[in-house]
Amino acid sequence: MGAIAAGIAAGLAAVGAGYGNGQVIGHTVDAMARQPELMGDLRTTMFIGVGLIEALPILSIVVGFLVMNK
């Protein structure tokens, strides 16, 4: 059961991170199209946001491994 729980947790985290990254990147591209002079600042903020979003699947996999080993 632990392996199934770990797989479900990792899968749902990957889906959520994919959706979140799509939203962040899409809105950043829209903002860059509206205000090209802010492109550098927007890109920096986007990379910080994507990094924070990607932390979720990494933590989910760690928790999944912990659950699987118990």
N, C-alpha and C positions, 0 to 999 in steps of 0.2 A: 504493500500500500504506500510505503514511503516513496518508492520510485514513481508511482503514478502521480502522487501529490507534487513531487519535484518537477515532473514533466509538465503538469498542468500549470504550475506557478511560472515556470520559465516561458511556456508558450503564451500565456496571457500577458506577461510582462513584455515579451517581444512585440506582441500585437499593439499594446498600449504605447510602447516607445515608438513604434513605426508610425502610428497615427499622430502622436505628439510631434515627432520630427517633421512630418509632412505639414502639419499646421504651422509650426514655427518657420520653416523654410519658405513655405508658400506666402505667408504674410510678410516675411522679410523681403522677398522678391517684389511683392506689390509695393512695399514702402520704398524700395530702391527705384522702382519705375516712377513713382510719384516725385521723389526728391533725390535725384542722383548725387547731389552734393554731399549727402549724408552717408554715402555708400560705405565708407570705411568704418564709421561708428556703428552702423547697422550690422555690418558683417561681424564685427567684434562681439556685439551683443548676441547675435545669432549663435556664434560658436560657443559662447558661455551657456546659453540656453540649451543647445543640443547636448553639451557635455553633462549638464544637470539631468536632462531627460534620459541620457544613456546610463546614468548611475542606477536607475531603477532596475533594468534587467540584470545588471551585474549583481546588485544586492539580492535580487530574487533568486538567482542561480546559487549564490552562497547559502541563502536560507534553505533552498531546496536540497543542497548537499548536506546541510546539517540535519534536516528532517529525514533524509534518506539513510543517514548513518545511525539514527537512534533506534 
